[in-house]
Amino acid sequence: TGVPPEISRRGVRIYRPARTATQQGSNKDLWRIDFDVQQRWENKLMGWSSSGDPVQAAKIEFKTRDDAIMFAERQGYDYWVEEPKEPKFRKKVYADNFTYSADKLRMIRTK
């Protein structure tokens, strides 16, 4: 194909991004591919981190995990999949704030 081996065999991470607190309902089913950064150096003049890698900032989104894996395999990328951590739902009851427990003594100071 003519592609240099350092580009064709690069590592990619396949993951489902966490939802932000302000947008809890959107982007819950999209999967994303992030590329590993290959070349990085510090710019001595400004102190910034620089890179000559053209795809370091590219983020490709897919509808399913399998689509992202198929894309990575077709392109010849070494990939790993980070499975999402599902939040544990805990039932909260407002009345539990006022229940008596012998272990805890609540001190309320007014001054």
N, CA, C and O of each residue as an XYZ file, in Angstrom:
444
protein
N       0.817     -1.210      0.000
C       0.000      0.000      0.000
C       0.848      1.256      0.000
O       0.347      2.337     -0.311
N       2.117      1.136      0.341
C       2.990      2.302      0.324
C       2.962      3.110      1.615
O       3.614      4.151      1.702
N       2.229      2.659      2.603
C       2.151      3.386      3.868
C       3.320      2.969      4.746
O       3.594      1.775      4.869
N       4.023      3.926      5.366
C       5.139      3.552      6.245
C       4.657      2.684      7.405
O       3.543      2.877      7.892
N       5.478      1.728      7.858
C       5.038      0.806      8.919
C       4.736      1.491     10.242
O       3.908      0.999     11.008
N       5.392      2.625     10.534
C       5.106      3.304     11.802
C       3.708      3.929     11.812
O       3.165      4.209     12.880
N       3.132      4.147     10.645
C       1.769      4.673     10.576
C       0.755      3.549     10.462
O      -0.311      3.610     11.075
N       1.074      2.525      9.686
C       0.096      1.457      9.472
C      -0.062      0.564     10.706
O      -1.127     -0.026     10.884
N       0.947      0.445     11.556
C       0.864     -0.416     12.735
C       0.723      0.396     14.016
O       1.198     -0.032     15.067
N       0.098      1.527     13.951
C      -0.040      2.365     15.141
C      -1.158      1.845     16.028
O      -2.077      1.173     15.560
N      -1.070      2.160     17.300
C      -2.065      1.699     18.253
C      -3.232      2.669     18.355
O      -3.054      3.887     18.321
N      -4.416      2.113     18.479
C      -5.602      2.935     18.685
C      -6.384      2.383     19.876
O      -6.359      1.187     20.167
N      -7.066      3.280     20.541
C      -7.903      2.911     21.683
C      -9.355      3.052     21.261
O      -9.762      4.098     20.756
N     -10.130      2.008     21.466
C     -11.560      2.029     21.160
C     -12.299      2.085     22.485
O     -12.111      1.226     23.346
N     -13.147      3.108     22.648
C     -13.846      3.275     23.912
C     -15.165      4.004     23.697
O     -15.406      4.588     22.641
N     -16.002      3.958     24.704
C     -17.240      4.735     24.692
C     -17.059      5.855     25.700
O     -16.920      5.582     26.892
N     -17.057      7.124     25.254
C     -16.780      8.225     26.174
C     -17.878      8.375     27.219
O     -19.045      8.067     26.977
N     -17.469      8.855     28.379
C     -18.422      9.090     29.454
C     -19.266     10.322     29.131
O     -18.812     11.259     28.473
N     -20.477     10.291     29.602
C     -21.349     11.436     29.381
C     -20.978     12.557     30.342
O     -20.595     12.304     31.484
N     -21.092     13.782     29.880
C     -20.807     14.915     30.743
C     -22.011     15.194     31.636
O     -23.120     14.738     31.355
N     -21.789     15.937     32.700
C     -22.859     16.213     33.649
C     -23.940     17.101     33.043
O     -25.102     17.011     33.438
N     -23.578     17.947     32.102
C     -24.562     18.860     31.519
C     -25.332     18.246     30.363
O     -26.369     18.774     29.963
N     -24.843     17.142     29.820
C     -25.498     16.513     28.679
C     -25.682     15.030     28.952
O     -25.147     14.189     28.230
N     -26.429     14.715     29.978
C     -26.569     13.327     30.385
C     -27.300     12.472     29.358
O     -27.101     11.258     29.335
N     -28.127     13.051     28.522
C     -28.912     12.243     27.610
C     -28.280     12.010     26.259
O     -28.704     11.100     25.547
N     -27.284     12.787     25.871
C     -26.748     12.663     24.515
C     -25.434     11.882     24.508
O     -24.752     11.777     25.528
N     -25.100     11.344     23.358
C     -23.858     10.609     23.099
C     -23.690      9.395     24.005
O     -22.572      9.082     24.413
N     -24.762      8.721     24.319
C     -24.608      7.586     25.215
C     -24.303      6.291     24.485
O     -23.897      5.317     25.119
N     -24.483      6.249     23.188
C     -24.263      5.009     22.464
C     -23.164      5.098     21.412
O     -22.993      4.157     20.637
N     -22.420      6.191     21.358
C     -21.369      6.331     20.359
C     -20.058      5.765     20.882
O     -19.727      5.927     22.057
N     -19.314      5.102     20.003
C     -17.991      4.591     20.313
C     -16.979      5.440     19.577
O     -17.283      5.963     18.505
N     -15.790      5.592     20.117
C     -14.797      6.499     19.555
C     -13.445      5.796     19.453
O     -13.121      4.910     20.244
N     -12.670      6.218     18.460
C     -11.290      5.750     18.288
C     -10.366      6.931     18.515
O     -10.541      7.994     17.920
N      -9.363      6.735     19.396
C      -8.300      7.715     19.620
C      -6.985      7.093     19.184
O      -6.724      5.918     19.439
N      -6.167      7.888     18.527
C      -4.869      7.412     18.056
C      -3.790      7.727     19.080
O      -3.832      8.768     19.736
N      -2.817      6.816     19.215
C      -1.654      7.086     20.058
C      -0.795      8.149     19.400
O      -0.667      8.187     18.176
N      -0.210      9.008     20.211
C       0.695     10.027     19.694
C       2.064      9.391     19.527
O       2.571      8.739     20.440
N       2.658      9.583     18.356
C       3.929      8.917     18.078
C       5.138      9.801     18.326
O       6.106      9.363     18.947
N       5.099     11.015     17.861
C       6.252     11.899     18.005
C       5.805     13.135     18.783
O       4.830     13.791     18.415
N       6.521     13.444     19.850
C       6.170     14.614     20.639
C       7.458     15.229     21.174
O       8.373     14.514     21.581
N       7.521     16.542     21.172
C       8.661     17.245     21.734
C       8.162     18.552     22.329
O       7.050     19.000     22.050
N       9.006     19.148     23.150
C       8.622     20.402     23.792
C       9.178     21.569     23.006
O      10.358     21.591     22.655
N       8.326     22.535     22.732
C       8.719     23.749     22.048
C       9.438     24.631     23.063
O       8.826     25.074     24.035
N      10.720     24.889     22.854
C      11.510     25.618     23.839
C      11.122     27.079     23.938
O      11.275     27.687     24.998
N      10.626     27.650     22.862
C      10.265     29.062     22.890
C       9.028     29.307     23.749
O       9.029     30.194     24.603
N       7.986     28.533     23.528
C       6.727     28.759     24.233
C       6.477     27.765     25.365
O       5.628     28.014     26.221
N       7.199     26.648     25.386
C       6.983     25.640     26.412
C       5.820     24.708     26.111
O       5.405     23.928     26.968
N       5.294     24.789     24.895
C       4.172     23.936     24.516
C       4.673     22.567     24.119
O       5.843     22.388     23.781
N       3.793     21.627     24.164
C       4.082     20.290     23.685
C       3.717     20.248     22.199
O       2.568     20.500     21.837
N       4.672     19.935     21.355
C       4.440     19.927     19.913
C       4.491     18.500     19.384
O       5.036     17.599     20.022
N       3.912     18.319     18.210
C       3.911     17.006     17.597
C       3.870     17.154     16.079
O       3.281     18.095     15.547
N       4.497     16.219     15.404
C       4.453     16.181     13.954
C       3.471     15.150     13.450
O       3.433     14.855     12.255
N       2.673     14.597     14.354
C       1.727     13.544     14.007
C       0.432     14.169     13.489
O      -0.234     14.887     14.235
N       0.057     13.918     12.233
C      -1.126     14.582     11.686
C      -2.456     14.039     12.198
O      -3.476     14.717     12.076
N      -2.473     12.840     12.766
C      -3.761     12.278     13.187
C      -3.906     12.209     14.705
O      -4.812     11.534     15.194
N      -3.045     12.885     15.465
C      -3.110     12.797     16.914
C      -4.410     13.382     17.467
O      -4.906     12.908     18.489
N      -4.960     14.380     16.826
C      -6.173     15.015     17.333
C      -7.436     14.448     16.687
O      -8.543     14.880     17.007
N      -7.276     13.492     15.787
C      -8.443     12.928     15.106
C      -9.187     11.979     16.042
O      -8.591     11.097     16.659
N     -10.481     12.176     16.133
C     -11.344     11.290     16.910
C     -12.466     10.858     15.974
O     -13.244     11.685     15.498
N     -12.542      9.578     15.722
C     -13.543      9.048     14.801
C     -14.620      8.368     15.621
O     -14.319      7.560     16.500
N     -15.881      8.691     15.339
C     -17.001      8.132     16.098
C     -17.730      7.074     15.281
O     -17.854      7.186     14.062
N     -18.212      6.040     15.979
C     -18.934      4.937     15.364
C     -20.196      4.670     16.168
O     -20.277      4.995     17.353
N     -21.176      4.075     15.506
C     -22.428      3.770     16.197
C     -22.323      2.560     17.098
O     -22.990      2.503     18.131
N     -21.490      1.581     16.727
C     -21.357      0.382     17.543
C     -19.886      0.065     17.770
O     -19.005      0.565     17.071
N     -19.651     -0.770     18.758
C     -18.300     -1.231     19.082
C     -17.735     -2.069     17.946
O     -16.556     -1.960     17.610
N     -18.585     -2.908     17.356
C     -18.124     -3.779     16.269
C     -17.713     -2.988     15.038
O     -16.775     -3.377     14.341
N     -18.399     -1.881     14.758
C     -18.009     -1.031     13.624
C     -16.617     -0.442     13.841
O     -15.816     -0.367     12.909
N     -16.334     -0.027     15.070
C     -15.021      0.543     15.370
C     -13.923     -0.516     15.258
O     -12.838     -0.233     14.751
N     -14.200     -1.722     15.724
C     -13.223     -2.811     15.625
C     -12.985     -3.178     14.166
O     -11.845     -3.400     13.757
N     -14.053     -3.243     13.387
C     -13.913     -3.586     11.975
C     -13.086     -2.526     11.233
O     -12.276     -2.866     10.371
N     -13.289     -1.256     11.563
C     -12.509     -0.187     10.947
C     -11.025     -0.327     11.300
O     -10.162     -0.197     10.432
N     -10.734     -0.592     12.580
C      -9.339     -0.709     13.015
C      -8.660     -1.909     12.359
O      -7.496     -1.824     11.965
N      -9.369     -3.012     12.241
C      -8.784     -4.188     11.593
C      -8.569     -3.953     10.104
O      -7.555     -4.371      9.546
N      -9.518     -3.289      9.465
C      -9.395     -3.028      8.028
C      -8.214     -2.100      7.735
O      -7.553     -2.234      6.705
N      -7.953     -1.157      8.649
C      -6.839     -0.229      8.445
C      -5.497     -0.819      8.895
O      -4.443     -0.247      8.617
N      -5.538     -1.964      9.592
C      -4.304     -2.594     10.048
C      -3.768     -2.021     11.342
O      -2.579     -2.168     11.628
N      -4.608     -1.371     12.135
C      -4.167     -0.774     13.397
C      -4.153     -1.822     14.502
O      -4.983     -2.732     14.522
N      -3.197     -1.682     15.423
C      -3.219     -2.463     16.657
C      -4.190     -1.748     17.587
O      -4.023     -0.559     17.862
N      -5.188     -2.450     18.066
C      -6.211     -1.780     18.861
C      -6.449     -2.512     20.167
O      -6.157     -3.701     20.293
N      -6.979     -1.791     21.128
C      -7.477     -2.383     22.359
C      -8.783     -1.693     22.701
O      -8.976     -0.512     22.412
N      -9.673     -2.449     23.319
C     -11.024     -1.969     23.613
C     -11.148     -1.744     25.115
O     -10.864     -2.639     25.911
N     -11.572     -0.550     25.492
C     -11.875     -0.249     26.890
C     -13.385     -0.331     27.054
O     -14.128      0.496     26.525
N     -13.822     -1.331     27.787
C     -15.253     -1.490     28.011
C     -15.746     -0.400     28.952
O     -15.039     -0.032     29.890
N     -16.940      0.119     28.719
C     -17.447      1.192     29.597
C     -17.822      0.652     30.966
O     -18.253     -0.492     31.111
N     -17.649      1.499     31.959
C     -18.038      1.145     33.314
C     -19.474      1.609     33.521
O     -19.773      2.802     33.470
N     -20.337      0.660     33.750
C     -21.745      0.994     33.959
C     -21.934      1.504     35.383
O     -21.469      0.876     36.334
N     -22.611      2.634     35.535
C     -22.820      3.158     36.885
C     -23.783      2.281     37.671
O     -24.757      1.759     37.130
N     -23.494      2.131     38.949
C     -24.373      1.355     39.810
C     -25.477      2.275     40.315
O     -25.207      3.336     40.879
N     -26.698      1.864     40.110
C     -27.833      2.668     40.553
C     -28.127      2.338     42.003
O     -28.323      1.178     42.366
N     -28.153      3.363     42.816
C     -28.444      3.199     44.218
C     -29.740      3.935     44.532
O     -29.863      5.130     44.264
N     -30.680      3.236     45.086
C     -31.957      3.849     45.400
C     -31.772      4.800     46.581
O     -31.245      4.413     47.624
N     -32.206      6.032     46.408
C     -32.073      7.038     47.448
C     -33.446      7.375     47.997
O     -34.398      7.594     47.248
N     -33.528      7.413     49.295
C     -34.786      7.742     49.958
C     -34.529      8.950     50.840
O     -33.594      8.948     51.640
N     -35.344      9.975     50.703
C     -35.171     11.207     51.462
C     -35.347     10.960     52.960
O     -34.693     11.618     53.769
N     -36.201     10.042     53.335
C     -36.457      9.777     54.750
C     -35.232      9.185     55.448
O     -35.136      9.258     56.673
N     -34.300      8.603     54.701
C     -33.099      8.042     55.320
C     -32.212      9.119     55.939
O     -31.368      8.807     56.780
N     -32.383     10.359     55.548
C     -31.618     11.444     56.152
C     -31.993     11.662     57.613
O     -31.201     12.207     58.382
N     -33.187     11.244     58.000
C     -33.691     11.521     59.340
C     -33.855     10.267     60.193
O     -34.401     10.347     61.293
N     -33.405      9.129     59.721
C     -33.544      7.909     60.521
C     -32.497      7.886     61.618
O     -31.396      8.415     61.461
N     -32.854      7.270     62.723
C     -31.951      7.178     63.867
C     -30.983      6.024     63.668
O     -31.383      4.920     63.298
N     -29.707      6.290     63.916
C     -28.722      5.214     63.936
C     -27.869      5.415     65.179
O     -27.447      6.535     65.469
N     -27.613      4.345     65.911
C     -26.892      4.434     67.174
C     -25.425      4.804     66.971
O     -24.789      5.347     67.874
N     -24.899      4.515     65.810
C     -23.480      4.791     65.559
C     -23.198      6.267     65.340
O     -22.129      6.762     65.697
N     -24.148      6.961     64.759
C     -23.923      8.360     64.422
C     -24.708      9.258     65.365
O     -25.901      9.051     65.587
N     -24.036     10.246     65.912
C     -24.715     11.257     66.700
C     -24.543     12.561     65.934
O     -23.424     13.023     65.708
N     -25.630     13.126     65.553
C     -25.556     14.358     64.777
C     -25.560     15.549     65.716
O     -26.496     15.750     66.490
N     -24.509     16.324     65.635
C     -24.394     17.532     66.448
C     -24.757     18.707     65.564
O     -24.131     18.933     64.528
N     -25.731     19.428     65.959
C     -26.133     20.612     65.207
C     -25.815     21.822     66.070
O     -26.364     21.973     67.162
N     -24.960     22.657     65.599
C     -24.600     23.869     66.328
C     -25.269     25.045     65.656
O     -25.259     25.175     64.432
N     -25.836     25.876     66.458
C     -26.523     27.047     65.904
C     -25.669     28.280     65.937
O     -25.994     29.266     65.275
N     -24.567     28.261     66.698
C     -23.699     29.440     66.769
C     -22.292     29.079     66.423
O     -21.414     29.942     66.428
